[in-house]
């Protein structure tokens, strides 16, 4: 500092409150943190460290909350607000019994209290959403936030599916898929209430709405037959055609089904277009057309026209519901052409040539066939069907993990783990190979530029595109994880493309990045890929009564909390000790686990262990199917 005056010492002046006798010209005041200020604060000097005003800004106070506790807490919440809690000693992984648990809501009001049992487990039913858990044993305290934003990320695991609301599940089905005006409609509703949350003979309400969303009919049933509810409806002969909607309400949950009411002219000829395979390939040459009158005789020598329309399809595979297999940077424009125009033979058959010369596509292609067979009088019967066409032998897929920043942005200043798979056209993992990885910077789309036809392919091939990196990943047995690390902290839109160098297929996905100092404080970091636990089961499908065997990572000292969960509750929870000689566990499948359950394992190690470099807590999820007759 330039001089040594009282205002340039760089130190905050001391205040002696005992000498204060009343208001003076040199008064002082205090803020919410009980920090006293002189009246000499000068806003213009707030950034000058040689002025007292610099130290009056609260952001320049060094503060840190420190909590020392050996209580390790894990909490799981059911859909009915039942909280399942486990508490262990962080130093030894020993389960702690007799720990007092207090649950608070967001308004800091105590909602419930309980104690852990001999296994360190506790369960408490709540009436509303909790916010904070406080654990106490002797002189030690532990705190755990219970809000959704603080929950562990599941984006690295295959946990897709239907969310069960309030423990209730239902399904509506009918005897057919389309009705004419005036037809009877037979609807059936199956209710699944495994937790018996509804009282006996609880009413089920059906409401039928017209295409104009007007209530047409309302029915109530309260006496099912084996959880099947029968609803019999009918529309007037002059009913409006279009999509009618059936809504079923029960226990605060709604289920809906679209009912198509159409003025249909029935076919007099049955048309059957047969293909050699479930999915059409490049080497597929012909399809077989068969036409028969409804009384069974072949439609001999009748004229037939088959039109084929190509369009991009959504490439999806059952075992990878959260993966992306299409490349939005590859453009594909479908067209319609006539693939057959001629007469059937005496048996009512014809060979339909499949001439497909598609060189580049974002993924699978839909082939929509419209077949018309003309009677001698000029009338015709029509049939439509859609088949998948596979332009590639194998497909690359990727899964972008859910980020922790705004709009699920990923932190660019830390390693990002991206699962990558390689499957054939039926979704089966294939081989080991090298795949190419490219990451691009994508300029931000402002609101006036937003449209559904963003041409990524044109942008990436232009001179304005900015490629951040090019890398390669080795896939083993159809699976791999690419560790994406940006050269510098960056924010904004990015595009990643992964290419199967053998088949030529590529997949891509736009995502957002940010960095911790910009959006989130490092203190609020949510556990991510570094704590992902990989474990295996001996099978993927089981029957009630069978034993599920789980193989866990080897550890000299450790413990695993195994939780068996369905869409609404924790069905089974237990601890198992892990050692170098025993790193497996098992449980028996029950009927309540049908049709599928998730095995959620929290794997913990002692705090002071040095046998490996894994974190003291890892977690992972696996889905298993249960077939019950």
BELVENHU-V368063 format. One record per helix or strand of 3 or more residues. SS is the DSSP state (hx for helix, st for strand). FROM is the first residue (numbers start at 1). TO is the last residue. If there is no record, write none. Layout:
# BELVENHU-V368063
SS,FROM,TO
SS,FROM,TO
This chain:
# BELVENHU-V368063
hx,6,8
hx,17,19
st,28,30
st,36,38
hx,43,45
hx,52,56
hx,58,60
st,71,77
st,82,89
st,100,104
st,110,115
st,121,125
st,132,137
st,140,145
hx,148,150
st,168,174
st,184,192
st,204,209
st,215,221
st,228,234
st,242,250
st,253,261
st,269,274
st,286,293
st,303,312
st,336,343
st,349,353
st,365,374
st,380,389
st,394,399
hx,406,408
st,416,424
st,433,442
hx,447,449
hx,456,461
st,466,476
st,479,484
st,492,500
st,506,514
hx,522,524
hx,529,531
st,547,551
st,558,565
st,570,578
st,584,588
hx,591,593
st,595,604
st,617,626
